[in-house]
């Protein structure tokens, strides 16, 4: 519509907010971390990966009868030659958790300047919960039904074997060629997940955290595991299924360590060849869609999707050089921060895992609801990186007033401690579910997994602290868990169901039931009657991570997000 202002009238500039005035006095300088902190993380990573390679073929295999006869890195050959494959992800989980704890203590000890690299319990809970739920799906559905290798095996035995396209497992070159080929396939899978709308919906959860630490690596989507196997099918024309399954997991395990702010730049040859924390930080910037490699960065360099973090650092240093006099006069306050903004453009307003996994599908659902075929096809096909992944981009450091953590936790300290206790219990029970392969699937593993998932759902509601009956839901969950666990103990002790008695009377199962009974009973004694116990005052609760930098009010972030939604109607990650 035509403006009602008089033609030629001078427009008054918008008034500058106190936040903007304060930001002009701040000088953003590149992040630096102590050498000892970086070396400590690298040492943790090398030791953990070596231990994973050493023990997994002996302890964690898809078929218990095909375990290696000895420990060692090369014992994987024995497993793969027998038709099985080491479960490297399962074997690495304890080391993942230990490295997360180690990074937390290191970042605290060195007082890590960047807020995104620090740990916040609610965010870390959300990331680890996503990893737990994804592994439940893999262990209870994907591995027993062999969904990840059945289509692959069909192609291999139907086309590769009859046509003598197979390779020898005794050659080290075969393993190296398969590892490199798997990574190339992963690059295209990852790139398509950013370029294609429905694939982005299955991947966006991994980018939803505005923190960037090792726990972020565990924030995995439920849906991507369904799409991923189809991208690897061309490898079936050459490489055996067991070899592919083992090295595909090894590829994923490598990617864990690149989610850290404590390691800045590695020696030049490594930065040229490998995916490093510096390269992957760029990938998690919510303004760009670049650097899609898994282990090797060479694919991004070859296919035009590479963007270097050093570009933004160089530009920042050039801008700061122009403010030399201001710094000399002491007028500018220096602060160290990342040159990147992590997360996705539409801020995620919940920690409840089932909701966060479903939110990326909402643009497609809304487009379909309108009844417009064109809008639906556009939402399904066009992802946020469709027009930008392969085109040159310029990476610049954000302004000093940029809001890095747009959602701040509002849960009270007592409620947070309550969730922490139940979360540790859920991790213990969940890991037991993953390891108990000999236990009956439907009688033991499924019920324990269901109890864990229900507990995690309730924990997410408590962390959201919306005061909408969350405490009552948790109380009913504890009562139900208490009743079911007690009934299971009684059935295990009595000879009522002989077919089930052996499983229900086993020592590990009874121990799990006693643990659930004790936790549920204790919870019922400490849970208050009102939801007022949950949240601190709205708009005043700030995370520990944001205490040393101006992050903006939580309420303001919500209003800004709501305004963007109303104005654009688009929830894809815009390339701002």
Helices and strands as residue ranges (DSSP letters): H 18-24, E 26-29, H 35-59, G 64-66, G 73-75, H 76-81, H 88-109, H 121-137, I 138-142, H 143-145, H 147-155, I 156-160, H 172-195, H 197-201, G 204-207, G 214-218, H 224-231, G 233-237, H 241-254, G 255-258, H 268-273, H 277-283, H 298-302, H 309-321, H 324-328, E 333-336, H 353-359, H 362-370, H 373-381, H 413-435, I 441-445, H 446-464, H 470-493, H 498-504, H 507-526, G 531-533, G 544-546, H 554-568
